[in-house]
Amino acid sequence: MNFEFTEEQKMIQQAAKDFAERELLPDVIERDTKALFPKEHVKKLAELGFLGMMTDPKYDGGGMDTISYVLAMEEISKIESSVAVIMSVCNSLVNWGLETYGNDMQKEKYLKPLARGEKIGAFLLSEPEAGSDATKQRTTAVDMGDYYLLNGTKNWITNANCASVYLVIAHTNPEKAHKGINAFIVDKDTTGITLGPHEDKMGMRSSDTHSVMFTDVKVPKENRIGDDGFGFSFAMKTLDGGRIGIASQALGIASGAFERALQYSKERKAFGTEIFNHQVIAFKLADMAVKIENARNLCLKAAWLKDNKQPYGIMSAMAKQYCADIAMEVATEAVQIHGGYGYVKEYHVERLMREAKLTQIYEGTSEVQKIVISRSLLK
Amino acid sequence: MKILVCISDVPDTTTKIKFKDNNTTLDVNGIQWIINPWDELALTRALELKEASGGIIQSVTVANVGTVASEPTIRKALAVGADNAIRIDAQPKDAYYVAAQLANIVKAESYDIVLVGRDSADYNGSAVGGMLAELIDYNSLSSVSSLNIENGKIRINREIDGGTETIEAELPFLAIVQKGISKEPRIPAMRGIMMARTKPLNVVQAVAVEILTEDVSFEMPQPKGSCKKFDSENVKTLVSLLHNEAKLI
């Protein structure tokens, strides 16, 4: 066992921290309030290489390991999860999916500009009636010989507007159930694609979430990923890694809220002393610290397994479920420690609490993670 | 044209400083080390000059006097864009020792521009830059807050009491830089961090140099006293306490 980070990993962690504190913190509250997309911030994030940080350098990525990715995601999520989720979708879902399962043409045409951060990707799986039960896809891709004809609606799509490359999951043969599902690369500017309005969300308000409608969208045959019928497996395998990203995001929300609560408890006085000196507050902070340490270790173990080519699906499910749930608990306690100040925007923790809630829902709810974990116990 | 930026490896500026061995030695336990902030701004300016030079400036080198423990800091300088690095393998002992080691490097490689931070955030000696300029016999100026190259000459601005002055000087030149030399330090990009693995970091032996000064002891500042408040009309009590208790007037 070795719990020491390498110098490179520490450098990436510090770079992410500097970026978040210097570039994101000054106007994060305004962006959240007005639900403004962080366009310039994402551009800088891309220039620093964070959007393709794990992709192999031969495809123009940063070539960093998953441990580094966890550290960077935590630091950025401490300040603004709306930015972190863009980074997560690009790295964990779109780039990783293309790098692992795409063919040479797809990597050259799509992965390279994504890894360079010149393009942003989106992952389109959820539907109005297919959320946790992803097998119930209603979007269809009919084989027309030279191309597939795509029809249907996708919901809750992160990066829907800012992305130019979509990875779309659709049924090509509904009779075969999940074995009739395929994954396609779709250029967003293809005729027949329309976006719903920007979702007015409780948290992560600056991230670019829309529904996406496909009406007779022609997708070239060469844009199918993998063999015929590989789509459901592609989605599940990709989401295994996606969970590490969202777990790290939840970890960052928790540790960001904790750091603010700890600082506040050392400054705020009540009954003649700093509130940290009241055991009821000190014990809350102790509980929060233990949960965060556990959460971080789960994230890092899942990342370590992935980096060492070992099965990581169960560990990433454990990390996602635990980190999301404790993010909600820790952020709520951080608001409580701040008292009235925690309930106003200036102190950030109410926003972190709203952001935490989403981590329990998207990329597999906490309940779905427990299905994955519990099923593994029976094997 | 070649630029050398001298960088110190100093404790993070938020570090809680402690001493040991009867207050004679800094306790380095748990300290996070960073590039000295002035040196980091100097490096940023050097990189900006190189990028704007259209190939005239061929390289930016960083030099550090330090042990192997300072290599993470040097690697960060490489990650943000320095082309290569030199570590003079020695524990920095005093300002003259450091300046003499750096002088040895400059003489060997003939850099056109040498940049040194105003002082280092650890001991704040403000001595290395001036000593180094003398030892290498370069034109030099201190308190430099803006630096450009125009028609093969150095053109600098620096703050003077109540304003700024602009000065030109011939190369080779050493600038002791301060606030304003560049806007803010660069954040290393993933590609830079990856490339830093393979950029040259040459370790050279220190030369024998006489140590001229020795730290005898360090004293921490007194903890801040509690705040006393007075009514604006109670000036007599305020003056009395400032005179008798605080001994400020």
Interface residues (C-beta under 8 A of the other chain):
Chain A: E7 E8 K10 M11 I12 A15 D18 F19 R22 E47 L48 G49 F50 G52 M53 P57 G61 G62 G63 M64
Chain B: E71 P72 R75 K76 A79 E184 I187 P188 A189 M190 R191 I193 M194 A196 R197
